[in-house]
Amino acid sequence: MKVTLIAAISADGKIAEKTDQSSLDWTSKEDTKFFVDKTKEAGTVVMGRKTFATINKALKGRRVIVLTRDPSKETPMPGVEFTHLEPAALVRQLESEGVAELALAGGASVYGQFLQAGLVTDVYLTIEPILFGGGVPLAQGFDRVPLKFESVQQLNSQTVVLHYTV
């Protein structure tokens, strides 16, 4: 299965200044369009509970799966599934359902769990022209992952997307 990590990061490598911040607060409209296009291409989007809390809605045209420790504590919502499955088990379940690709939409813990499990095949990093000086790292809790540079795409005069494969 193709597992694509998609993240907007500051020039100093942070996905947010604070844990409850939406990326829409500091990213470009071109990055939003890139995210929508890439996640619609994948069809299935996986994110953590904290990341989901920053949007708190289904994503039109995409299956949204939220990783949480206790799905029974979550409020049911049309178009959103809550699960406590570990990344490898979730990927196996989705493959058995015929899912060929999924997009990871954050946050740092989810990115780290999928990287640690060796499931990520592609990484798309949108670099936005801002320095936070602190904040939430891209990922955590994983060992070194070598990447192969594939391409760079300029989204606007200030923003680029780097594509790597694992």
N, C-alpha and C positions, 0 to 999 in steps of 0.2 A: 504494500500500500504506500502511496505517496503521502508523506506527512510534511506539510509546509508550515514552518514557523514564520509568522508575519508580525513585524513589530516596527513601530515608529520609535526612534531614539533621538535623544539630544546629541549634540556633538561630543558631549562627555559621557555618552553611553548609558543614559538613564531613560527608563520608560515612563517616568513620572517624577514630579518633585515630592509628592506625598502619596500614600497608598490609596486614598479615595479619589484621586484626580482623574478625570476623563482626559484622554489624549486629545479630544476635540478642543480643549482649552489652549493648546499650544501647537497643534499640527496644522499643516496647510490643507486647503480644500482639495488640492490635487492628491494629497496622501489619502484623504477620506475616499476619494474616487478610486484610487489604486486598491485600497482595502476592500471596498465593496466589490469591485471587479474580480479581484483574486479570490475572495471568499465565495462569491457566486460561482466562479469557475470550479472551485473545490466542491461546493454544494453542502458540505458538512463543516460546521465550525465548533471547535472545542475551546472552552475558556474556564477559568476558575471562578469561584463564587464572588470574590472581591471585584474582579474585572467585570463580571456580569452586573454587579450592583451599580457600576458607573453608567451602565446603559439601561438596565432594568426593563428590557423588552425583547421580543423576538426580532430577528433580522429577516426582513422580507426576502423571500426567494432562497432561504438557506435553512438547513436543519441546525439548530443550536443545542449543543450539549454542554451542560455546566457541571464541572467536577466540584463536589462538595463532600465534606466528611459525613454528613447526615442528611440524605435527600428527604427524609420524612419531616425535617424542620423547614423545608422550603415551601413557599406558596406556589401551588400549581399555576401554570401559565400556558395558554395555547401557543404552540410553536416552540416551546422550550422544554428540554428534558434534563432532569437532574440525576446524577449518578455518583456513586462512590467507587466505581471500578478503578483499579490501577491502570496506568496507560497501556501496558501490554494486553491486558484483558479487554480493555475497551477497543483497542485496535482489532483484536481477534473477533470480538462480537460484531464490529462494523464490517469487517471483511466477510463474515458469514452472512451478513445481510446484503452483500453485493456492493458495499461502498468501496470505491477505488481510490479516493483521495479525501483528506481532511486538512483543514487549516487550523492552526493553533493561533488563538488571538489573545493570549496572555492569561495571567500575568507571570511574574518572575518564577513563582513556584511551579506553575504548569509547564512553562518552558523548560525549567530545570529537570522536572520529572521525566518529560519526554526525551530530553537530551541524554539523561542518565540511563534511560532504558534503551538507548540506541535506536530510537524509532524515527527521529527526524531525518528526512531525506533532502530537504531544501530549506534555505534560510533567505528571507527577504527582509532587509533592514532599510527602512526609510530614515535617512539622516536629515534632521531638521536643524536650521541655523539658530540654535539656542544652547546656552550652557546653563545647567542648573546648579553646579557646584556641590550637589548632594542629591539625595533622592533614592528612587527605587532602581536597582540594577536590572539589566536585561533579563538575567537568569541567575539562579542560585542552586546549590546542592547537586552539582554534576562534576564529573571529571573532564579533563581536557578533551576537546572535540576538534580535530583538524578539519578545516574547510577548504574547498576548492572554489576559487573565484570563477564565476560564469559570465557575469555582465554587470554593467552599470546603466541605469536609465535616469535621465534628467526629467523630473516632474515639473519643475518651474525654474526660474532663474536662481533660486537659492536652495532647492531641495533635490536630493538624488536618492535612488533606490539601488542598493547593492544586492546582487543575487549570488548566493553561494550554494554549492551542493556539499553534502557530507560524505 
